[in-house]
Amino acid sequence: MPKDEIERQFSGVIGEGYEIHKLICPNAVKMRSRIGSLVGSFDSSHRSGPVSVVEIGCGSGWATMPILESREDLRVVAIDNEPTMLSQAETTLAHWLETGRISLIEADAVSAVAEMPSESIDIVASVYVIHNLLKSYRSSLIRDVFRLLRPNGLFLNGDRYALDDIHAHTEVMQREARHYIKTLSSLGRYDLIEEWITHLFSDENPDRIMRETTAISEMKDAGFRDTKILFRDEIDALVHAMK
Ligand SMILES: C[S@@+](CC[C@H](N)C(=O)[O-])C[C@H]1O[C@@H](n2cnc3c(N)ncnc32)[C@H](O)[C@@H]1O
């Protein structure tokens, strides 16, 4: 993987003050719990042994938690390439780390997945990560997630999927920018306004933007079936795909 495609966007103040994300993105809390419920209802009756989950970009562990709580028969490997975020995950998941049901890997997602055997994992889940990736890096990751999954395996991505309608999308972005500025100013976190607004608009870069139809077709091209949006609220969407 070329080094310039591996980025670390959460190493500065955004990562250090990541708890603010719950306030600027209220849908994220619902998204994480939806992902947990879907993992909980995954049908594993066709096989024996624990259900294996790989989480891409676990950050502070806020989605990892509902995933772990969703069922007993679960083993999770959570990957993130940002030490600041992983140290928060160690705190959030302290109890679960003791149970041995979760391991944390510090690595970029493409490199970590590339080392995992084909058809070895039941579920790959990710929350608010894949939209951040450059398109070429994202394509490699999607193809390798397909390789990693067992037949009938499930890929769940709760993320920011840009609207196909560019005018509607721009309006949503304007509303979001206003909401970020209002929320961060009301908390006196003026230091974070520039960082989060810059981050918000870096997702709009043509090398990065993850537009719904293009993203779904890319998943189909990689081999996924039953690829659909289970939930959407403005820019936040939960995408489901099966191998
Ligand atoms: C917006 S945060 C989301 C964190 C978490 N999933 C959540 O629900 O809050 C994005 C996370 O993805 C991680 N990340 C970004 N690019 C990555 C990559 N190429 N490989 C591994 N982790 C990555 C970042 O370090 C960060 O922790």
PDBQT file of the ligand as one rigid body, heavy atoms in Angstrom, charges set to zero:
ROOT
HETATM    1  C1  LIG A 301     -14.512   9.003  12.923  1.00  0.00    +0.000 C 
HETATM    2  S1  LIG A 301     -13.522   7.843  13.780  1.00  0.00    +0.000 S 
HETATM    3  C2  LIG A 301     -14.722   6.565  14.094  1.00  0.00    +0.000 C 
HETATM    4  C3  LIG A 301     -14.368   5.744  15.296  1.00  0.00    +0.000 C 
HETATM    5  C4  LIG A 301     -15.397   4.721  15.742  1.00  0.00    +0.000 C 
HETATM    6  N1  LIG A 301     -15.650   3.725  14.745  1.00  0.00    +0.000 N 
HETATM    7  C5  LIG A 301     -16.695   5.377  16.183  1.00  0.00    +0.000 C 
HETATM    8  O1  LIG A 301     -17.757   4.806  15.952  1.00  0.00    +0.000 OA
HETATM    9  O2  LIG A 301     -16.637   6.425  16.826  1.00  0.00    +0.000 OA
HETATM   10  C6  LIG A 301     -12.532   7.120  12.510  1.00  0.00    +0.000 C 
HETATM   11  C7  LIG A 301     -11.498   6.136  13.074  1.00  0.00    +0.000 C 
HETATM   12  O3  LIG A 301     -10.928   5.409  11.970  1.00  0.00    +0.000 OA
HETATM   13  C8  LIG A 301      -9.530   5.323  12.165  1.00  0.00    +0.000 C 
HETATM   14  N2  LIG A 301      -8.922   5.172  10.835  1.00  0.00    +0.000 N 
HETATM   15  C9  LIG A 301      -8.928   6.070   9.809  1.00  0.00    +0.000 A 
HETATM   16  N3  LIG A 301      -8.265   5.582   8.756  1.00  0.00    +0.000 NA
HETATM   17  C10 LIG A 301      -7.841   4.349   9.101  1.00  0.00    +0.000 A 
HETATM   18  C11 LIG A 301      -7.097   3.340   8.445  1.00  0.00    +0.000 A 
HETATM   19  N4  LIG A 301      -6.655   3.509   7.198  1.00  0.00    +0.000 N 
HETATM   20  N5  LIG A 301      -6.852   2.195   9.092  1.00  0.00    +0.000 NA
HETATM   21  C12 LIG A 301      -7.268   2.004  10.374  1.00  0.00    +0.000 A 
HETATM   22  N6  LIG A 301      -7.973   2.923  11.061  1.00  0.00    +0.000 NA
HETATM   23  C13 LIG A 301      -8.262   4.081  10.440  1.00  0.00    +0.000 A 
HETATM   24  C14 LIG A 301      -9.158   6.635  12.854  1.00  0.00    +0.000 C 
HETATM   25  O4  LIG A 301      -7.923   6.549  13.538  1.00  0.00    +0.000 OA
HETATM   26  C15 LIG A 301     -10.340   6.816  13.791  1.00  0.00    +0.000 C 
HETATM   27  O5  LIG A 301     -10.136   6.204  15.021  1.00  0.00    +0.000 OA
ENDROOT
TORSDOF 0
